[in-house]
Amino acid sequence: MPEKIIFASDLPKTRSGKIMRRLLRDIASGRALGNVTTLADAGVVEQLKKKYEED
């Protein structure tokens, strides 16, 4: 059962369109984010971190 459900307008995806689930797990567990150089839009990660911390 998920601890929280957060609705977002976008997810962290690579340039080829694959969702980077590793980054979602890192945000949820509070760990440092790994390599984000392959993201199509790196700003999405910051938005998700803010939303996660707000709730």
C-alpha distance matrix in Angstrom:
0.0 3.8 6.5 8.9 10.2 13.8 16.3 19.1 22.4 22.3 20.5 22.2 24.2 27.1 30.4 29.9 26.8 24.0 20.8 20.6 17.0 18.4 19.3 15.9 14.5 17.6 17.3 13.8 15.1 18.5 20.5 23.7 23.6 25.5 27.9 27.6 31.1 30.0 28.1 29.8 29.1 28.3 28.1 24.7 23.1 24.8 23.6 19.9 20.5 22.2 19.6 16.9 19.3 20.3 17.1
3.8 0.0 3.8 5.5 6.9 10.3 13.2 15.7 19.2 19.1 17.4 19.1 21.4 24.4 27.8 27.6 24.5 21.9 18.4 18.1 14.6 16.0 16.3 12.8 11.7 14.7 13.9 10.4 12.3 15.4 17.7 20.7 20.6 22.7 25.1 24.6 28.1 27.2 25.1 26.7 25.8 24.9 24.4 21.1 19.5 21.0 19.9 16.2 16.7 18.4 15.8 13.1 15.7 16.8 13.8
6.5 3.8 0.0 3.8 7.1 10.0 13.5 16.1 19.8 20.0 18.4 20.0 22.8 25.8 29.2 29.5 26.4 24.0 20.3 19.5 16.2 17.0 16.7 13.3 12.1 14.3 12.9 9.3 10.9 13.6 16.4 19.6 20.0 22.6 25.3 24.8 28.5 28.0 25.9 27.6 26.2 24.9 24.1 21.1 19.2 20.1 19.0 15.5 15.3 16.6 14.2 11.2 13.1 14.2 11.1
8.9 5.5 3.8 0.0 3.8 6.4 9.9 12.6 16.4 17.0 16.0 17.9 20.9 24.2 27.4 27.9 24.6 22.7 18.9 18.5 15.7 16.9 15.9 12.3 12.3 14.3 12.1 9.0 11.7 13.7 16.7 19.5 19.4 22.3 24.6 23.6 27.1 26.7 24.1 25.5 23.8 22.7 21.5 18.4 17.0 17.7 16.1 12.7 13.1 13.9 11.1 8.6 11.0 11.5 8.3
10.2 6.9 7.1 3.8 0.0 3.8 6.6 9.7 13.3 14.2 13.6 16.2 18.9 22.5 25.4 25.8 22.2 20.6 17.0 17.3 14.8 16.8 15.7 12.0 12.9 15.2 12.9 10.6 13.9 15.7 18.5 20.7 20.0 22.6 24.5 23.0 26.3 25.5 22.7 23.6 21.9 21.4 20.1 16.7 16.0 17.0 14.9 11.7 13.2 13.9 10.5 9.1 12.3 12.3 9.4
13.8 10.3 10.0 6.4 3.8 0.0 3.8 6.4 10.1 11.3 11.2 13.9 16.9 20.6 23.3 24.0 20.6 19.4 15.8 16.2 14.4 16.4 14.6 11.1 13.0 14.7 11.8 10.5 14.2 15.2 17.9 19.6 18.6 21.3 22.9 20.9 24.1 23.5 20.3 20.9 19.0 18.5 16.8 13.5 13.2 13.9 11.4 8.6 10.6 10.9 7.4 7.1 10.5 10.2 8.3
16.3 13.2 13.5 9.9 6.6 3.8 0.0 3.8 7.0 8.9 9.9 13.3 15.9 19.6 21.9 22.6 19.0 18.5 15.2 16.3 15.2 17.7 15.8 12.6 15.2 17.0 14.1 13.5 17.3 18.2 20.6 21.8 20.2 22.7 23.7 21.3 24.0 23.1 19.7 19.6 17.7 17.9 16.1 12.6 13.4 14.3 11.2 9.2 12.1 12.2 8.7 9.8 13.1 12.3 11.1
19.1 15.7 16.1 12.6 9.7 6.4 3.8 0.0 3.8 5.5 7.1 10.4 13.1 16.7 18.7 19.8 16.3 16.3 13.3 14.4 14.2 16.6 14.2 11.7 15.0 16.2 13.4 13.8 17.6 18.0 19.9 20.5 18.5 20.8 21.3 18.5 21.0 20.0 16.5 16.1 14.0 14.5 12.6 9.2 10.6 11.7 8.5 7.2 10.8 11.0 8.3 10.1 13.4 13.0 12.8
22.4 19.2 19.8 16.4 13.3 10.1 7.0 3.8 0.0 3.8 7.2 10.5 12.4 15.9 17.2 18.3 14.9 15.8 13.4 15.2 15.7 18.3 16.0 14.1 17.6 18.7 16.2 17.1 20.8 20.9 22.5 22.6 20.2 22.1 22.0 18.8 20.7 19.5 15.8 14.6 12.5 13.9 12.0 8.9 11.5 12.7 9.5 9.4 13.2 13.2 11.1 13.4 16.4 15.9 16.1
22.3 19.1 20.0 17.0 14.2 11.3 8.9 5.5 3.8 0.0 3.8 6.9 8.6 12.1 13.6 14.8 11.5 12.2 10.0 11.7 12.8 15.4 13.1 11.8 15.6 16.6 14.6 16.0 19.4 19.6 20.6 20.4 17.6 19.1 18.7 15.5 17.2 15.8 12.2 11.1 9.6 11.1 10.1 6.7 9.3 11.4 9.2 8.8 12.5 13.5 12.1 13.8 16.9 17.2 17.6
20.5 17.4 18.4 16.0 13.6 11.2 9.9 7.1 7.2 3.8 0.0 3.8 6.0 9.7 12.1 13.1 9.9 9.6 6.7 8.0 9.1 11.6 9.7 8.5 12.3 13.5 12.0 13.5 16.7 17.2 17.8 17.7 14.7 15.9 15.7 12.8 15.0 13.4 10.1 10.1 9.2 10.1 10.1 6.5 7.8 10.8 9.6 8.1 11.4 13.5 12.4 13.0 16.3 17.4 17.6
22.2 19.1 20.0 17.9 16.2 13.9 13.3 10.4 10.5 6.9 3.8 0.0 3.8 7.0 9.8 11.4 9.0 8.4 5.9 5.8 8.0 9.7 7.5 7.9 11.5 11.9 11.2 13.5 16.1 16.2 16.0 15.3 12.0 12.7 12.0 9.1 11.3 9.8 6.6 7.6 7.1 7.4 8.7 5.9 6.2 9.9 10.1 8.9 11.3 13.9 13.8 14.1 17.0 18.7 19.3
24.2 21.4 22.8 20.9 18.9 16.9 15.9 13.1 12.4 8.6 6.0 3.8 0.0 3.7 6.5 7.6 5.3 5.2 4.4 5.6 8.9 10.8 9.7 10.6 13.8 14.5 14.5 16.7 19.0 19.4 18.8 17.8 14.3 14.0 12.6 9.8 10.9 8.3 5.6 6.0 7.5 8.9 11.0 8.9 9.7 13.3 13.5 12.6 15.1 17.7 17.5 17.8 20.7 22.4 22.9
27.1 24.4 25.8 24.2 22.5 20.6 19.6 16.7 15.9 12.1 9.7 7.0 3.7 0.0 3.8 5.3 5.2 5.4 6.6 7.0 10.7 11.8 11.2 13.1 15.8 16.1 16.7 19.2 21.0 21.3 20.0 18.6 14.8 13.7 11.4 8.9 8.9 5.5 4.4 5.2 8.2 9.6 12.6 11.4 11.9 15.4 16.3 15.7 17.7 20.5 20.7 20.9 23.6 25.6 26.3
30.4 27.8 29.2 27.4 25.4 23.3 21.9 18.7 17.2 13.6 12.1 9.8 6.5 3.8 0.0 3.8 5.4 7.6 9.7 10.7 14.4 15.6 14.8 16.7 19.5 19.7 20.1 22.7 24.7 24.7 23.4 21.7 17.9 16.7 13.9 11.2 10.0 6.6 6.0 4.6 8.4 10.8 13.7 13.1 14.4 17.5 18.2 18.2 20.4 22.8 23.2 23.8 26.4 28.1 29.0
29.9 27.6 29.5 27.9 25.8 24.0 22.6 19.8 18.3 14.8 13.1 11.4 7.6 5.3 3.8 0.0 3.8 5.9 9.2 11.0 14.3 16.0 16.1 17.5 20.1 20.9 21.6 23.8 25.7 26.3 25.0 23.7 20.0 18.5 16.0 13.9 13.0 9.3 9.1 8.2 11.8 14.1 16.9 15.7 16.9 20.2 20.7 20.2 22.6 25.1 25.0 25.4 28.4 30.0 30.5
26.8 24.5 26.4 24.6 22.2 20.6 19.0 16.3 14.9 11.5 9.9 9.0 5.3 5.2 5.4 3.8 0.0 3.8 6.4 9.2 12.1 14.5 14.4 15.1 18.0 19.2 19.5 21.3 23.7 24.4 23.6 22.8 19.1 18.3 16.4 13.9 14.0 10.5 9.1 8.0 10.8 13.3 15.5 13.5 14.9 18.4 18.3 17.5 20.2 22.7 22.1 22.6 25.7 27.2 27.4
24.0 21.9 24.0 22.7 20.6 19.4 18.5 16.3 15.8 12.2 9.6 8.4 5.2 5.4 7.6 5.9 3.8 0.0 3.8 6.3 8.9 11.4 12.0 12.7 15.1 16.6 17.4 18.9 21.0 22.2 21.2 20.7 17.2 16.3 14.8 13.0 13.8 10.4 9.4 9.9 12.4 13.9 16.3 14.0 14.4 18.2 18.4 16.8 19.3 22.1 21.5 21.3 24.5 26.3 26.2
20.8 18.4 20.3 18.9 17.0 15.8 15.2 13.3 13.4 10.0 6.7 5.9 4.4 6.6 9.7 9.2 6.4 3.8 0.0 3.8 5.8 8.8 9.0 9.1 11.8 13.5 13.9 15.3 17.6 18.8 18.3 18.1 14.9 14.6 13.9 12.1 13.8 11.1 9.3 10.4 11.7 12.6 14.5 11.7 11.7 15.5 15.5 13.5 15.9 18.8 18.0 17.6 20.9 22.7 22.5
20.6 18.1 19.5 18.5 17.3 16.2 16.3 14.4 15.2 11.7 8.0 5.8 5.6 7.0 10.7 11.0 9.2 6.3 3.8 0.0 3.8 5.4 5.7 7.0 9.2 10.3 11.4 13.1 14.9 15.9 14.9 14.6 11.4 10.9 10.6 9.3 11.7 9.6 8.4 10.7 11.8 11.5 13.8 11.4 10.3 14.0 14.9 12.7 14.3 17.6 17.4 16.5 19.4 21.8 21.8
17.0 14.6 16.2 15.7 14.8 14.4 15.2 14.2 15.7 12.8 9.1 8.0 8.9 10.7 14.4 14.3 12.1 8.9 5.8 3.8 0.0 3.8 5.4 5.0 6.3 8.6 9.9 10.7 12.4 14.2 13.5 14.2 11.7 11.8 12.6 12.0 14.9 13.2 12.0 14.3 14.8 14.2 15.9 13.1 11.5 14.9 15.5 12.6 13.9 17.3 16.6 15.1 18.1 20.5 20.0
18.4 16.0 17.0 16.9 16.8 16.4 17.7 16.6 18.3 15.4 11.6 9.7 10.8 11.8 15.6 16.0 14.5 11.4 8.8 5.4 3.8 0.0 3.8 5.4 5.2 6.2 8.7 10.0 10.6 12.1 10.6 11.2 8.8 8.6 10.1 10.4 13.6 12.7 12.2 15.2 15.6 14.2 16.2 14.0 11.5 14.7 16.1 13.3 13.6 17.4 17.4 15.4 17.8 20.8 20.6
19.3 16.3 16.7 15.9 15.7 14.6 15.8 14.2 16.0 13.1 9.7 7.5 9.7 11.2 14.8 16.1 14.4 12.0 9.0 5.7 5.4 3.8 0.0 3.8 5.4 4.9 6.2 8.6 9.9 10.3 9.3 9.3 6.5 7.5 9.0 8.4 12.0 11.7 10.4 13.4 13.0 11.1 12.7 10.7 7.9 10.9 12.5 10.0 10.1 13.9 14.3 12.7 15.0 17.9 18.2
15.9 12.8 13.3 12.3 12.0 11.1 12.6 11.7 14.1 11.8 8.5 7.9 10.6 13.1 16.7 17.5 15.1 12.7 9.1 7.0 5.0 5.4 3.8 0.0 3.8 5.4 5.2 6.2 8.7 10.0 10.3 11.3 9.3 11.1 12.8 11.8 15.3 14.8 12.8 15.2 14.4 12.9 13.7 10.9 8.4 11.3 11.8 8.5 9.1 12.7 12.1 10.2 13.1 15.7 15.4
14.5 11.7 12.1 12.3 12.9 13.0 15.2 15.0 17.6 15.6 12.3 11.5 13.8 15.8 19.5 20.1 18.0 15.1 11.8 9.2 6.3 5.2 5.4 3.8 0.0 3.8 5.5 5.1 6.1 8.4 8.4 10.5 9.4 11.0 13.5 13.6 17.3 16.9 15.6 18.4 17.8 16.0 16.9 14.4 11.6 14.0 14.8 11.4 11.1 14.7 14.3 11.5 13.9 16.9 16.2
17.6 14.7 14.3 14.3 15.2 14.7 17.0 16.2 18.7 16.6 13.5 11.9 14.5 16.1 19.7 20.9 19.2 16.6 13.5 10.3 8.6 6.2 4.9 5.4 3.8 0.0 3.8 5.5 5.3 5.9 5.0 6.6 6.0 8.3 11.3 11.8 15.5 16.0 14.9 18.0 17.1 14.6 15.6 13.8 10.4 12.2 13.9 11.1 9.7 13.4 14.0 11.4 12.9 16.3 16.4
17.3 13.9 12.9 12.1 12.9 11.8 14.1 13.4 16.2 14.6 12.0 11.2 14.5 16.7 20.1 21.6 19.5 17.4 13.9 11.4 9.9 8.7 6.2 5.2 5.5 3.8 0.0 3.8 5.6 5.2 6.5 7.9 7.4 10.5 13.2 12.6 16.4 17.0 15.1 17.7 16.1 13.6 13.6 11.7 8.3 9.5 10.8 7.8 6.1 9.7 10.3 7.7 9.3 12.6 13.0
13.8 10.4 9.3 9.0 10.6 10.5 13.5 13.8 17.1 16.0 13.5 13.5 16.7 19.2 22.7 23.8 21.3 18.9 15.3 13.1 10.7 10.0 8.6 6.2 5.1 5.5 3.8 0.0 3.8 5.6 7.9 10.6 10.7 13.6 16.4 16.1 19.9 20.1 18.2 20.6 19.1 17.0 16.8 14.5 11.5 12.6 13.0 9.6 8.3 11.3 10.7 7.3 9.2 12.3 11.6
15.1 12.3 10.9 11.7 13.9 14.2 17.3 17.6 20.8 19.4 16.7 16.1 19.0 21.0 24.7 25.7 23.7 21.0 17.6 14.9 12.4 10.6 9.9 8.7 6.1 5.3 5.6 3.8 0.0 3.8 5.6 9.1 10.3 13.0 16.3 16.8 20.6 21.2 19.9 22.8 21.5 19.0 19.2 17.3 13.9 14.8 15.9 12.8 10.8 13.7 13.9 10.3 11.2 14.6 14.0
18.5 15.4 13.6 13.7 15.7 15.2 18.2 18.0 20.9 19.6 17.2 16.2 19.4 21.3 24.7 26.3 24.4 22.2 18.8 15.9 14.2 12.1 10.3 10.0 8.4 5.9 5.2 5.6 3.8 0.0 3.8 6.7 8.7 11.9 15.4 15.8 19.5 20.7 19.4 22.2 20.5 17.6 17.5 16.3 12.7 12.8 14.5 12.0 9.1 11.8 13.0 9.8 9.6 13.4 13.8
20.5 17.7 16.4 16.7 18.5 17.9 20.6 19.9 22.5 20.6 17.8 16.0 18.8 20.0 23.4 25.0 23.6 21.2 18.3 14.9 13.5 10.6 9.3 10.3 8.4 5.0 6.5 7.9 5.6 3.8 0.0 3.8 6.3 8.9 12.6 13.7 17.3 18.8 18.1 21.3 20.1 17.0 17.7 16.8 13.0 13.6 16.0 13.8 11.1 14.3 15.8 13.0 13.0 16.8 17.4
23.7 20.7 19.6 19.5 20.7 19.6 21.8 20.5 22.6 20.4 17.7 15.3 17.8 18.6 21.7 23.7 22.8 20.7 18.1 14.6 14.2 11.2 9.3 11.3 10.5 6.6 7.9 10.6 9.1 6.7 3.8 0.0 3.8 6.4 9.9 11.2 14.5 16.5 16.1 19.4 18.2 14.8 15.8 15.6 11.9 12.3 15.4 13.9 11.2 14.4 16.5 14.4 14.3 18.0 19.3
23.6 20.6 20.0 19.4 20.0 18.6 20.2 18.5 20.2 17.6 14.7 12.0 14.3 14.8 17.9 20.0 19.1 17.2 14.9 11.4 11.7 8.8 6.5 9.3 9.4 6.0 7.4 10.7 10.3 8.7 6.3 3.8 0.0 3.8 6.8 7.6 11.1 12.8 12.3 15.7 14.8 11.5 13.2 12.9 9.3 10.6 13.7 12.3 10.5 14.0 15.9 14.3 15.0 18.5 19.7
25.5 22.7 22.6 22.3 22.6 21.3 22.7 20.8 22.1 19.1 15.9 12.7 14.0 13.7 16.7 18.5 18.3 16.3 14.6 10.9 11.8 8.6 7.5 11.1 11.0 8.3 10.5 13.6 13.0 11.9 8.9 6.4 3.8 0.0 3.8 6.3 9.2 10.9 11.5 15.2 15.1 12.2 14.7 14.6 11.4 13.3 16.4 15.1 13.9 17.4 19.2 17.7 18.7 22.1 23.2
27.9 25.1 25.3 24.6 24.5 22.9 23.7 21.3 22.0 18.7 15.7 12.0 12.6 11.4 13.9 16.0 16.4 14.8 13.9 10.6 12.6 10.1 9.0 12.8 13.5 11.3 13.2 16.4 16.3 15.4 12.6 9.9 6.8 3.8 0.0 3.8 5.8 7.6 9.0 12.7 13.2 10.7 13.9 14.2 11.7 13.9 17.0 16.2 15.7 19.0 20.8 19.8 21.1 24.2 25.5
27.6 24.6 24.8 23.6 23.0 20.9 21.3 18.5 18.8 15.5 12.8 9.1 9.8 8.9 11.2 13.9 13.9 13.0 12.1 9.3 12.0 10.4 8.4 11.8 13.6 11.8 12.6 16.1 16.8 15.8 13.7 11.2 7.6 6.3 3.8 0.0 3.8 5.5 5.7 9.2 9.4 7.0 10.3 10.8 8.9 11.3 14.1 13.8 13.9 16.9 18.6 18.3 19.7 22.5 24.0
31.1 28.1 28.5 27.1 26.3 24.1 24.0 21.0 20.7 17.2 15.0 11.3 10.9 8.9 10.0 13.0 14.0 13.8 13.8 11.7 14.9 13.6 12.0 15.3 17.3 15.5 16.4 19.9 20.6 19.5 17.3 14.5 11.1 9.2 5.8 3.8 0.0 3.8 5.6 8.5 9.4 7.9 11.6 12.7 11.7 13.9 16.6 16.8 17.1 19.9 21.7 21.7 23.1 25.7 27.3
30.0 27.2 28.0 26.7 25.5 23.5 23.1 20.0 19.5 15.8 13.4 9.8 8.3 5.5 6.6 9.3 10.5 10.4 11.1 9.6 13.2 12.7 11.7 14.8 16.9 16.0 17.0 20.1 21.2 20.7 18.8 16.5 12.8 10.9 7.6 5.5 3.8 0.0 3.8 6.5 8.9 8.7 12.5 12.7 12.3 15.2 17.2 17.1 18.1 21.0 22.2 22.2 24.2 26.6 27.8
28.1 25.1 25.9 24.1 22.7 20.3 19.7 16.5 15.8 12.2 10.1 6.6 5.6 4.4 6.0 9.1 9.1 9.4 9.3 8.4 12.0 12.2 10.4 12.8 15.6 14.9 15.1 18.2 19.9 19.4 18.1 16.1 12.3 11.5 9.0 5.7 5.6 3.8 0.0 3.8 5.4 5.7 9.2 9.1 9.3 12.3 13.8 13.9 15.4 18.0 19.0 19.4 21.5 23.6 24.8
29.8 26.7 27.6 25.5 23.6 20.9 19.6 16.1 14.6 11.1 10.1 7.6 6.0 5.2 4.6 8.2 8.0 9.9 10.4 10.7 14.3 15.2 13.4 15.2 18.4 18.0 17.7 20.6 22.8 22.2 21.3 19.4 15.7 15.2 12.7 9.2 8.5 6.5 3.8 0.0 3.8 6.5 9.2 9.2 10.8 13.4 14.2 14.9 17.0 19.0 19.7 20.7 23.0 24.6 25.9
29.1 25.8 26.2 23.8 21.9 19.0 17.7 14.0 12.5 9.6 9.2 7.1 7.5 8.2 8.4 11.8 10.8 12.4 11.7 11.8 14.8 15.6 13.0 14.4 17.8 17.1 16.1 19.1 21.5 20.5 20.1 18.2 14.8 15.1 13.2 9.4 9.4 8.9 5.4 3.8 0.0 3.8 5.5 6.0 8.2 10.2 10.9 12.2 14.2 15.8 16.7 18.2 20.2 21.5 23.1
28.3 24.9 24.9 22.7 21.4 18.5 17.9 14.5 13.9 11.1 10.1 7.4 8.9 9.6 10.8 14.1 13.3 13.9 12.6 11.5 14.2 14.2 11.1 12.9 16.0 14.6 13.6 17.0 19.0 17.6 17.0 14.8 11.5 12.2 10.7 7.0 7.9 8.7 5.7 6.5 3.8 0.0 3.8 5.4 5.9 7.5 9.4 10.7 11.8 13.6 15.3 16.3 17.9 19.6 21.6
28.1 24.4 24.1 21.5 20.1 16.8 16.1 12.6 12.0 10.1 10.1 8.7 11.0 12.6 13.7 16.9 15.5 16.3 14.5 13.8 15.9 16.2 12.7 13.7 16.9 15.6 13.6 16.8 19.2 17.5 17.7 15.8 13.2 14.7 13.9 10.3 11.6 12.5 9.2 9.2 5.5 3.8 0.0 3.8 5.4 5.4 6.5 8.9 10.1 11.0 12.7 14.5 15.8 17.0 19.2
24.7 21.1 21.1 18.4 16.7 13.5 12.6 9.2 8.9 6.7 6.5 5.9 8.9 11.4 13.1 15.7 13.5 14.0 11.7 11.4 13.1 14.0 10.7 10.9 14.4 13.8 11.7 14.5 17.3 16.3 16.8 15.6 12.9 14.6 14.2 10.8 12.7 12.7 9.1 9.2 6.0 5.4 3.8 0.0 3.8 5.5 5.1 6.3 8.7 10.0 10.7 12.3 14.4 15.5 17.1
23.1 19.5 19.2 17.0 16.0 13.2 13.4 10.6 11.5 9.3 7.8 6.2 9.7 11.9 14.4 16.9 14.9 14.4 11.7 10.3 11.5 11.5 7.9 8.4 11.6 10.4 8.3 11.5 13.9 12.7 13.0 11.9 9.3 11.4 11.7 8.9 11.7 12.3 9.3 10.8 8.2 5.9 5.4 3.8 0.0 3.8 5.4 5.2 6.2 8.7 10.0 10.5 12.4 14.3 15.9
24.8 21.0 20.1 17.7 17.0 13.9 14.3 11.7 12.7 11.4 10.8 9.9 13.3 15.4 17.5 20.2 18.4 18.2 15.5 14.0 14.9 14.7 10.9 11.3 14.0 12.2 9.5 12.6 14.8 12.8 13.6 12.3 10.6 13.3 13.9 11.3 13.9 15.2 12.3 13.4 10.2 7.5 5.4 5.5 3.8 0.0 3.8 5.4 5.1 6.3 8.7 9.9 10.7 12.4 14.8
23.6 19.9 19.0 16.1 14.9 11.4 11.2 8.5 9.5 9.2 9.6 10.1 13.5 16.3 18.2 20.7 18.3 18.4 15.5 14.9 15.5 16.1 12.5 11.8 14.8 13.9 10.8 13.0 15.9 14.5 16.0 15.4 13.7 16.4 17.0 14.1 16.6 17.2 13.8 14.2 10.9 9.4 6.5 5.1 5.4 3.8 0.0 3.8 5.5 5.2 6.3 8.7 10.1 10.7 12.9
19.9 16.2 15.5 12.7 11.7 8.6 9.2 7.2 9.4 8.8 8.1 8.9 12.6 15.7 18.2 20.2 17.5 16.8 13.5 12.7 12.6 13.3 10.0 8.5 11.4 11.1 7.8 9.6 12.8 12.0 13.8 13.9 12.3 15.1 16.2 13.8 16.8 17.1 13.9 14.9 12.2 10.7 8.9 6.3 5.2 5.4 3.8 0.0 3.8 5.4 5.1 6.1 8.6 9.9 11.1
20.5 16.7 15.3 13.1 13.2 10.6 12.1 10.8 13.2 12.5 11.4 11.3 15.1 17.7 20.4 22.6 20.2 19.3 15.9 14.3 13.9 13.6 10.1 9.1 11.1 9.7 6.1 8.3 10.8 9.1 11.1 11.2 10.5 13.9 15.7 13.9 17.1 18.1 15.4 17.0 14.2 11.8 10.1 8.7 6.2 5.1 5.5 3.8 0.0 3.8 5.5 5.1 6.2 8.6 10.4
22.2 18.4 16.6 13.9 13.9 10.9 12.2 11.0 13.2 13.5 13.5 13.9 17.7 20.5 22.8 25.1 22.7 22.1 18.8 17.6 17.3 17.4 13.9 12.7 14.7 13.4 9.7 11.3 13.7 11.8 14.3 14.4 14.0 17.4 19.0 16.9 19.9 21.0 18.0 19.0 15.8 13.6 11.0 10.0 8.7 6.3 5.2 5.4 3.8 0.0 3.8 5.5 5.2 6.2 9.0
19.6 15.8 14.2 11.1 10.5 7.4 8.7 8.3 11.1 12.1 12.4 13.8 17.5 20.7 23.2 25.0 22.1 21.5 18.0 17.4 16.6 17.4 14.3 12.1 14.3 14.0 10.3 10.7 13.9 13.0 15.8 16.5 15.9 19.2 20.8 18.6 21.7 22.2 19.0 19.7 16.7 15.3 12.7 10.7 10.0 8.7 6.3 5.1 5.5 3.8 0.0 3.8 5.5 5.1 6.6
16.9 13.1 11.2 8.6 9.1 7.1 9.8 10.1 13.4 13.8 13.0 14.1 17.8 20.9 23.8 25.4 22.6 21.3 17.6 16.5 15.1 15.4 12.7 10.2 11.5 11.4 7.7 7.3 10.3 9.8 13.0 14.4 14.3 17.7 19.8 18.3 21.7 22.2 19.4 20.7 18.2 16.3 14.5 12.3 10.5 9.9 8.7 6.1 5.1 5.5 3.8 0.0 3.8 5.5 5.7
19.3 15.7 13.1 11.0 12.3 10.5 13.1 13.4 16.4 16.9 16.3 17.0 20.7 23.6 26.4 28.4 25.7 24.5 20.9 19.4 18.1 17.8 15.0 13.1 13.9 12.9 9.3 9.2 11.2 9.6 13.0 14.3 15.0 18.7 21.1 19.7 23.1 24.2 21.5 23.0 20.2 17.9 15.8 14.4 12.4 10.7 10.1 8.6 6.2 5.2 5.5 3.8 0.0 3.8 5.6
20.3 16.8 14.2 11.5 12.3 10.2 12.3 13.0 15.9 17.2 17.4 18.7 22.4 25.6 28.1 30.0 27.2 26.3 22.7 21.8 20.5 20.8 17.9 15.7 16.9 16.3 12.6 12.3 14.6 13.4 16.8 18.0 18.5 22.1 24.2 22.5 25.7 26.6 23.6 24.6 21.5 19.6 17.0 15.5 14.3 12.4 10.7 9.9 8.6 6.2 5.1 5.5 3.8 0.0 3.8
17.1 13.8 11.1 8.3 9.4 8.3 11.1 12.8 16.1 17.6 17.6 19.3 22.9 26.3 29.0 30.5 27.4 26.2 22.5 21.8 20.0 20.6 18.2 15.4 16.2 16.4 13.0 11.6 14.0 13.8 17.4 19.3 19.7 23.2 25.5 24.0 27.3 27.8 24.8 25.9 23.1 21.6 19.2 17.1 15.9 14.8 12.9 11.1 10.4 9.0 6.6 5.7 5.6 3.8 0.0
